[in-house]
Amino acid sequence: MTVFIVDDEPSSVALLQRTLERVGFSRIYATTDPTRFEEFLHRLNPDVILLDMHMPQRSGLEILRFLQGRRENDGYLPVLVLTSDTTAEAKHRALNLGAADFLQKPFDLLEVVLRVRHLLETRYLHLRLKDENLRLEAAVQARTQELHEAHLDALRRLAYAAEFRDDDTGSHVHRVAENASRLAQRLGLEAGWVEVIRRAAPLHDIGKIAIPDAILRKTSRLTPEEYELMKSHTVVGAAMLEGGKSVYLQMAQRIARSHHEHFDGSGYPDGLKGEAIPLEARVVAVVDVFDALVSQRPFKQAWPVPEAVAEIGRQAGLHFDPEAVGAFLRCVRAGDLLLPDPAKSL
């Protein structure tokens, strides 16, 4: 461990160095110029500082004040104050600024060794504790992430179960998730946000688990009553995801509730308009409708891709956020969208 001596008296520095070297210390550094304290501190990263209280240009108390400002970030760095001033006032001032112990001049050499060893043992235990806390924190974070993953996986499987009732391939939720993340990239959103929407988007229709098959797989037009029940999947899905602690579940809850809102305010369930609709829901709305158009379902044939793309463009500012539509069209031009495999469609 590293010892750093700050004392303007060369004789005191030499005495301390010799004393510590005799008992086995090898990493001993010193300066007689207190104005260079920060320079040496950064370079040496010491484990204990032996600091003279009374020095010209910069006193030990000034250096203690500087260290006090760093202590919260650096943790426990013991300072052994060297002083010939034995008054209670001097000790109180030094202790108040974070001094760990005192050595009175002239030095008792055995006391020097014992006090330095004691402070280094304390420093060592502090570092051990800090490492252990970091290890435990990492373990807790890893376990928390595992629990989030397990929760997401269970919900993802439930979302696929709901989707299988409407789409025998179950691949719609996968395409929506991937296409939503690619559209988000085209919007210039940061990578972390893109990853969250990729993992949250598969849950957009999880509320369909509560919709009867007679409605979900009906091949003719829904009655007004049936359509109202179908629309309830947004509220049901949001309720299923409500209260999630992870950012994935929180975003998934917003998507599930709002991905059928329209940019002009004519959507459901809340009639939100424009930017009042969460951005993630506006993104998913575009790719969800596009995938529904180009997919074959019990109640419809698949649209040709050019016609589906044209329809998305026509709905900019009406059904969809114009900026999201622009990003979607850039994805189309780049050939960067997943499409249904006709061989696997109904």
C-alpha positions as CSV (number, residue, x, y, z in Angstrom):
1,M,0.0,0.0,0.0
2,T,1.1,3.5,-0.8
3,V,2.2,6.1,1.9
4,F,2.3,9.8,0.9
5,I,4.1,12.3,3.1
6,V,3.4,16.1,2.8
7,D,5.7,18.1,5.0
8,D,7.7,21.3,4.2
9,E,10.6,20.2,6.6
10,P,13.0,17.9,4.7
11,S,14.4,16.5,7.9
12,S,10.9,15.3,9.1
13,V,10.3,13.7,5.7
14,A,13.6,11.9,5.8
15,L,13.0,10.6,9.3
16,L,9.5,9.3,8.4
17,Q,10.8,7.6,5.3
18,R,13.7,5.9,7.1
19,T,11.4,4.7,9.9
20,L,8.8,3.2,7.6
21,E,11.4,1.6,5.3
22,R,13.0,-0.2,8.2
23,V,9.8,-2.0,9.0
24,G,9.1,-3.1,5.4
25,F,7.3,-0.3,3.6
26,S,8.5,0.2,0.1
27,R,5.9,2.5,-1.6
28,I,6.7,5.8,0.2
29,Y,6.4,9.1,-1.6
30,A,6.9,12.6,-0.3
31,T,6.8,16.3,-1.2
32,T,8.0,19.3,0.6
33,D,5.9,21.6,-1.7
34,P,2.2,21.6,-0.5
35,T,1.1,23.5,-3.6
36,R,1.8,20.3,-5.7
37,F,-0.5,18.2,-3.5
38,E,-3.2,17.6,-6.1
39,E,-0.6,16.6,-8.7
40,F,0.9,14.0,-6.5
41,L,-2.5,12.8,-5.2
42,H,-3.8,12.0,-8.7
43,R,-0.5,10.3,-9.7
44,L,0.0,8.2,-6.6
45,N,-3.5,7.3,-5.5
46,P,-2.2,6.9,-1.9
47,D,-3.7,4.7,0.9
48,V,-2.6,6.9,3.7
49,I,-1.5,10.6,3.9
50,L,0.9,11.9,6.5
51,L,0.1,15.7,6.5
52,D,1.9,18.5,8.3
53,M,-0.5,21.0,9.8
54,H,1.6,24.1,9.5
55,M,3.2,24.8,6.1
56,P,3.8,28.0,4.2
57,Q,1.8,28.8,1.0
58,R,-0.7,26.1,1.8
59,S,-1.6,24.8,5.3
60,G,-2.6,21.3,6.2
61,L,-6.1,22.6,7.1
62,E,-6.5,23.9,3.5
63,I,-5.5,20.5,2.1
64,L,-8.0,18.8,4.5
65,R,-10.8,21.0,3.2
66,F,-9.9,20.0,-0.3
67,L,-9.9,16.3,0.6
68,Q,-13.3,16.7,2.4
69,G,-14.8,17.8,-0.9
70,R,-13.6,14.6,-2.6
71,R,-14.3,12.1,0.2
72,E,-17.8,11.3,-0.9
73,N,-16.5,10.0,-4.3
74,D,-13.2,8.5,-3.1
75,G,-14.4,6.8,0.0
76,Y,-12.2,6.4,3.1
77,L,-8.7,7.9,2.7
78,P,-7.1,8.2,6.1
79,V,-5.1,11.3,6.9
80,L,-2.5,11.3,9.8
81,V,-1.9,14.9,10.8
82,L,1.7,15.8,11.9
83,T,1.7,18.7,14.3
84,S,3.5,20.3,17.2
85,D,0.3,22.1,18.2
86,T,-1.3,19.9,20.8
87,T,-4.1,22.3,21.7
88,A,-7.7,21.0,21.8
89,E,-8.7,23.7,19.3
90,A,-6.2,22.5,16.7
91,K,-7.3,18.9,17.1
92,H,-11.0,19.7,16.8
93,R,-10.4,21.7,13.7
94,A,-8.5,18.9,12.0
95,L,-11.0,16.2,13.1
96,N,-13.9,18.3,11.9
97,L,-12.2,18.4,8.4
98,G,-11.8,14.6,8.3
99,A,-8.4,13.9,9.9
100,A,-8.2,10.3,11.1
101,D,-5.4,10.5,13.7
102,F,-2.5,12.7,15.0
103,L,1.3,12.4,15.4
104,Q,3.0,14.9,17.6
105,K,6.3,16.4,16.7
106,P,9.0,15.4,17.6
107,F,8.0,11.9,16.6
108,D,8.0,8.7,18.7
109,L,9.2,6.3,16.0
110,L,7.3,3.3,17.3
111,E,4.2,5.3,17.5
112,V,4.7,6.4,13.8
113,V,4.8,2.8,12.7
114,L,1.8,1.6,14.9
115,R,-0.4,4.5,13.8
116,V,0.4,4.1,10.1
117,R,-0.2,0.4,10.3
118,H,-3.5,0.9,12.1
119,L,-4.8,3.3,9.5
120,L,-3.6,1.1,6.6
121,E,-5.4,-1.9,8.1
122,T,-8.6,0.2,8.3
123,R,-8.1,1.4,4.7
124,Y,-7.6,-2.2,3.6
125,L,-10.8,-3.4,5.3
126,H,-12.6,-0.4,3.7
127,L,-11.4,-1.4,0.3
128,R,-12.4,-5.1,0.9
129,L,-15.8,-3.9,2.0
130,K,-16.1,-1.7,-1.1
131,D,-15.2,-4.5,-3.4
132,E,-17.7,-6.8,-1.7
133,N,-20.4,-4.2,-1.9
134,L,-19.7,-3.8,-5.7
135,R,-19.8,-7.6,-6.1
136,L,-23.1,-7.9,-4.2
137,E,-24.5,-5.0,-6.2
138,A,-23.5,-6.6,-9.4
139,A,-25.1,-9.9,-8.3
140,V,-28.3,-8.1,-7.3
141,Q,-28.4,-6.3,-10.7
142,A,-27.8,-9.6,-12.5
143,R,-30.6,-11.3,-10.5
144,T,-33.0,-8.4,-11.0
145,Q,-32.3,-8.6,-14.8
146,E,-32.9,-12.3,-14.7
147,L,-36.3,-11.7,-13.0
148,H,-37.1,-9.0,-15.6
149,E,-36.2,-11.4,-18.4
150,A,-38.3,-14.2,-16.9
151,H,-41.3,-11.8,-16.5
152,L,-40.9,-10.6,-20.1
153,D,-40.5,-14.1,-21.4
154,A,-43.7,-15.2,-19.6
155,L,-45.6,-12.2,-21.0
156,R,-44.1,-12.7,-24.5
157,R,-45.3,-16.3,-24.5
158,L,-48.7,-15.1,-23.5
159,A,-48.6,-12.6,-26.3
160,Y,-47.8,-15.4,-28.8
161,A,-50.6,-17.5,-27.3
162,A,-53.0,-14.6,-28.1
163,E,-51.5,-14.2,-31.5
164,F,-51.8,-17.9,-32.4
165,R,-55.6,-17.6,-32.0
166,D,-55.6,-14.9,-34.7
167,D,-52.6,-16.0,-36.8
168,D,-51.5,-19.6,-37.0
169,T,-47.9,-18.7,-37.6
170,G,-47.7,-16.5,-34.6
171,S,-45.1,-14.5,-36.4
172,H,-47.0,-11.2,-36.6
173,V,-45.7,-10.1,-33.2
174,H,-42.1,-10.8,-34.2
175,R,-42.4,-8.8,-37.4
176,V,-44.0,-5.9,-35.6
177,A,-41.3,-5.8,-33.0
178,E,-38.4,-5.9,-35.5
179,N,-40.0,-3.4,-37.9
180,A,-40.8,-1.1,-35.0
181,S,-37.2,-1.1,-33.9
182,R,-36.0,-0.4,-37.5
183,L,-38.4,2.4,-37.9
184,A,-37.3,3.9,-34.6
185,Q,-33.7,3.7,-35.9
186,R,-34.7,5.7,-39.0
187,L,-36.3,8.3,-36.7
188,G,-32.8,8.7,-35.2
189,L,-33.8,7.5,-31.7
190,E,-31.0,6.4,-29.4
191,A,-29.9,2.8,-29.3
192,G,-31.2,2.1,-25.8
193,W,-34.7,3.3,-26.8
194,V,-34.7,1.2,-30.0
195,E,-33.9,-1.9,-27.9
196,V,-36.6,-1.2,-25.5
197,I,-39.3,-0.9,-28.2
198,R,-38.0,-4.0,-29.9
199,R,-38.7,-6.0,-26.7
200,A,-41.9,-4.2,-25.7
201,A,-43.7,-4.2,-29.1
202,P,-44.5,-8.0,-29.1
203,L,-46.9,-7.3,-26.3
204,H,-49.0,-4.8,-28.2
205,D,-52.0,-7.1,-28.7
206,I,-51.7,-9.1,-25.5
207,G,-55.2,-8.1,-24.6
208,K,-56.6,-10.2,-27.4
209,I,-56.3,-13.1,-25.0
210,A,-59.6,-11.9,-23.6
211,I,-61.4,-11.7,-26.9
212,P,-63.7,-14.7,-27.8
213,D,-62.7,-16.8,-30.8
214,A,-66.1,-16.2,-32.4
215,I,-65.1,-12.5,-32.7
216,L,-61.4,-12.9,-33.2
217,R,-61.7,-15.3,-36.1
218,K,-64.9,-14.1,-37.6
219,T,-64.7,-14.0,-41.4
220,S,-67.5,-11.5,-41.9
221,R,-67.9,-7.9,-40.8
222,L,-68.2,-7.4,-37.0
223,T,-71.4,-6.0,-35.6
224,P,-71.1,-2.7,-33.7
225,E,-71.3,-4.6,-30.4
226,E,-68.6,-7.1,-31.5
227,Y,-66.4,-4.3,-32.6
228,E,-66.7,-2.5,-29.3
229,L,-65.7,-5.8,-27.6
230,M,-62.7,-6.2,-30.0
231,K,-61.6,-2.6,-29.2
232,S,-61.5,-3.5,-25.5
233,H,-58.2,-5.6,-26.1
234,T,-56.3,-2.3,-25.8
235,V,-57.6,-1.6,-22.3
236,V,-57.3,-5.2,-21.2
237,G,-53.7,-5.4,-22.4
238,A,-52.8,-2.2,-20.6
239,A,-54.4,-3.5,-17.4
240,M,-52.4,-6.8,-17.7
241,L,-49.1,-4.8,-18.0
242,E,-49.9,-2.1,-15.5
243,G,-47.5,-1.7,-12.6
244,G,-44.5,-3.2,-14.3
245,K,-41.2,-2.1,-12.7
246,S,-39.0,-2.5,-15.8
247,V,-38.8,0.1,-18.6
248,Y,-39.8,-2.7,-21.0
249,L,-43.1,-3.4,-19.3
250,Q,-43.8,0.3,-18.8
251,M,-43.4,0.9,-22.5
252,A,-45.3,-2.2,-23.4
253,Q,-48.2,-0.9,-21.3
254,R,-48.3,2.4,-23.2
255,I,-48.1,0.6,-26.5
256,A,-50.9,-1.9,-25.6
257,R,-53.3,0.9,-24.7
258,S,-52.5,3.5,-27.4
259,H,-51.4,1.7,-30.6
260,H,-54.9,2.1,-32.0
261,E,-55.0,5.9,-31.4
262,H,-55.1,8.0,-34.6
263,F,-53.0,11.1,-35.1
264,D,-56.1,13.1,-35.9
265,G,-57.8,12.1,-32.7
266,S,-60.3,9.6,-34.2
267,G,-58.8,6.4,-32.6
268,Y,-59.5,4.5,-29.5
269,P,-59.6,3.9,-26.5
270,D,-58.9,7.5,-25.3
271,G,-59.2,9.6,-28.5
272,L,-55.7,10.9,-28.1
273,K,-54.4,13.3,-30.8
274,G,-51.0,14.1,-32.2
275,E,-48.1,14.1,-29.8
276,A,-50.4,13.3,-26.9
277,I,-50.1,9.7,-28.2
278,P,-46.9,8.1,-26.8
279,L,-44.2,8.0,-29.5
280,E,-43.7,4.2,-29.1
281,A,-47.5,3.7,-29.8
282,R,-47.2,6.0,-32.9
283,V,-44.3,3.9,-34.2
284,V,-46.0,0.5,-33.5
285,A,-49.3,1.7,-35.1
286,V,-47.6,2.2,-38.5
287,V,-45.8,-1.2,-38.7
288,D,-48.8,-3.0,-37.1
289,V,-51.3,-1.8,-39.7
290,F,-48.8,-2.4,-42.5
291,D,-48.2,-6.0,-41.4
292,A,-52.0,-6.5,-41.1
293,L,-52.5,-5.3,-44.6
294,V,-49.9,-7.5,-46.2
295,S,-50.9,-10.6,-44.2
296,Q,-53.6,-13.0,-45.1
297,R,-56.2,-13.5,-42.4
298,P,-59.5,-15.5,-42.1
299,F,-61.5,-12.3,-43.0
300,K,-59.2,-10.9,-45.7
301,Q,-56.7,-11.5,-48.5
302,A,-53.2,-10.1,-48.3
303,W,-52.7,-6.7,-50.0
304,P,-49.9,-6.4,-52.5
305,V,-47.0,-4.6,-50.8
306,P,-47.0,-1.5,-53.0
307,E,-50.7,-0.9,-52.3
308,A,-50.2,-1.3,-48.6
309,V,-47.2,1.1,-48.7
310,A,-49.4,3.6,-50.6
311,E,-52.1,3.3,-48.0
312,I,-49.7,4.0,-45.2
313,G,-48.6,7.1,-47.1
314,R,-52.1,8.3,-47.6
315,Q,-52.9,8.1,-43.9
316,A,-50.0,10.4,-42.8
317,G,-51.5,13.0,-40.6
318,L,-54.8,11.2,-40.3
319,H,-54.2,7.7,-38.9
320,F,-50.5,8.0,-38.5
321,D,-47.8,10.4,-37.3
322,P,-46.3,12.0,-40.5
323,E,-42.8,11.7,-39.1
324,A,-43.3,8.0,-38.4
325,V,-44.7,7.5,-41.9
326,G,-41.6,9.3,-43.3
327,A,-39.3,6.9,-41.4
328,F,-41.4,4.0,-42.6
329,L,-41.1,5.0,-46.3
330,R,-37.3,5.3,-45.8
331,C,-37.3,1.8,-44.5
332,V,-39.3,0.6,-47.5
333,R,-36.9,2.3,-49.9
334,A,-33.9,0.6,-48.1
335,G,-35.6,-2.8,-48.2
336,D,-35.4,-2.8,-44.4
337,L,-38.7,-4.3,-43.4
338,L,-39.7,-7.9,-42.6
339,L,-42.6,-9.2,-44.6
340,P,-44.9,-12.2,-44.1
341,D,-43.8,-15.5,-45.7
342,P,-46.7,-16.4,-48.0
343,A,-45.9,-20.1,-47.5
344,K,-46.7,-19.7,-43.8
345,S,-49.7,-17.4,-44.0
346,L,-53.3,-18.7,-43.7
